[in-house]
Amino acid sequence: MKPKNCLIFGASGQIGRNLIRGLTMKNLKVTAVTRNLHQKGYILKTQANPGYLEIVEANMFDLPKIEELVVKSDVCINLIGILFEKGKNNFTNIHEKFPSMLSKLCYKHNVNKFIHISALGIEKAVNSKYAKSKLNGEDGIKKNFKDAIILKPSIIYSVDDNFTTMLMSLFNILPIFPLYYQGKTKFMPLHCKDICNLIIDLVENNTKGETMECVGPEELSFKQIIETLLKLIEKKRLLIPIPIFIANIMATFFQCLPKPPITKDQIQLLLYDNIPSGKYKTNFDYGNNFHSKFENEVEKYCYMWKDSGEYSKKKYK
Ligand SMILES: NC(=O)c1ccc[n+]([C@@H]2O[C@H](COP(=O)([O-])OP(=O)(O)OC[C@H]3O[C@@H](n4cnc5c(N)ncnc54)[C@H](OP(=O)(O)O)[C@@H]3O)[C@@H](O)[C@H]2O)c1
């Protein structure tokens, strides 16, 4: 049987890299689109056996080029997303206009499956530009491609993430750490391999026209997540609840950095729990292979943030 051709946008990111490995191991062909082949080529090339992966450099709004790629695809997966805006890389362009354009093209060229990754807990976060743009993106896709599959994950973590790894790096340099909203915001972290396995199943089976909220097996508050990470890297830090107006002043300065650790918009988002709304099915209605526990999984890669680095690595039999 001819391998299905999966076109992936945002393939060099955390989910993309893991997904390329999983899809190509199942004999599916992948075309990975990146903005910068020179910068991301080495990350992408090592994710698959030769012959299974084609890497294409393209601007996401280069319509003729994107159309050319869509025409050759059986499956299209959109993983492009940002957490903060910089110039034209704004939420409207990335989370609304691009998914709308891509879903229209996929419909026009009879692409068999369109899978889009949105986010969990965005319905209530009316003051967050990120949340609003992700929601508008979902609405646009549903209008253009009614059989689209939309996944709405809670935090995705792995050794390739920007979440646990960034927090552990910050704990190594900061003696105190701020807690927003007393650290009470709830999350249900999902391991990257679990969402990738779900996406691979969805590529291979007959599911169509589904919106699914994707969560891990545990509900953890932001404070519990921080305490777990600190325990794992054997560090003690003073956790200080800070008033939101101070958090916003700090975020105003952070926003000037090339990669801000937190923005004012993310502080807005943290006001709302990141747990299923009850409006959609969850990944647990779909299957039951989502058992990876946060502490067990982070323990496997956290050792480089401990004082004795690789010498403190736990031995696995
Ligand atoms: N990670 C999470 O905790 C989480 C939670 C909820 C939802 N999501 C959503 O899941 C999706 C994938 O997440 P991820 O963690 O894999 O993201 P990621 O690691 O940040 O990767 C996103 C990818 O998007 C591409 N990208 C970013 N800005 C772009 C732009 N202006 N034009 C074109 N491409 C751009 C980049 O690829 P190139 O640099 O190669 O072009 C990057 O590799 C995103 O939509 C995200 O919002 C993630």
The ligand as an ORCA input file, in Angstrom:
! r2SCAN-3c Opt
* xyz 0 1
  N       2.944     22.768     24.303
  C       1.828     22.959     24.990
  O       1.804     22.887     26.233
  C       0.534     23.265     24.257
  C      -0.663     23.357     24.987
  C      -1.841     23.662     24.317
  C      -1.816     23.859     22.943
  N      -0.645     23.761     22.256
  C      -0.641     23.997     20.812
  O      -0.105     22.878     20.133
  C       0.579     23.313     18.966
  C       1.988     22.717     18.947
  O       2.612     22.965     20.176
  P       4.183     22.791     20.391
  O       4.406     22.751     21.858
  O       4.697     21.677     19.543
  O       4.687     24.197     19.847
  P       6.185     24.730     19.654
  O       7.165     23.758     20.210
  O       6.220     26.119     20.138
  O       6.327     24.725     18.072
  C       5.514     25.482     17.243
  C       6.074     25.479     15.837
  O       5.334     26.472     15.128
  C       6.171     27.035     14.158
  N       5.953     28.494     14.136
  C       5.974     29.343     15.166
  N       5.742     30.598     14.730
  C       5.572     30.511     13.393
  C       5.314     31.436     12.368
  N       5.230     32.725     12.626
  N       5.213     30.998     11.096
  C       5.340     29.696     10.819
  N       5.599     28.752     11.750
  C       5.707     29.167     13.011
  C       7.632     26.751     14.500
  O       8.195     26.017     13.423
  P       9.442     26.580     12.538
  O      10.279     27.448     13.428
  O      10.145     25.343     12.104
  O       8.819     27.304     11.409
  C       7.532     25.884     15.772
  O       8.331     24.755     15.655
  C       0.545     24.838     18.980
  O      -0.498     25.285     18.178
  C       0.248     25.162     20.431
  O      -0.446     26.398     20.568
  C       0.538     23.463     22.883
*
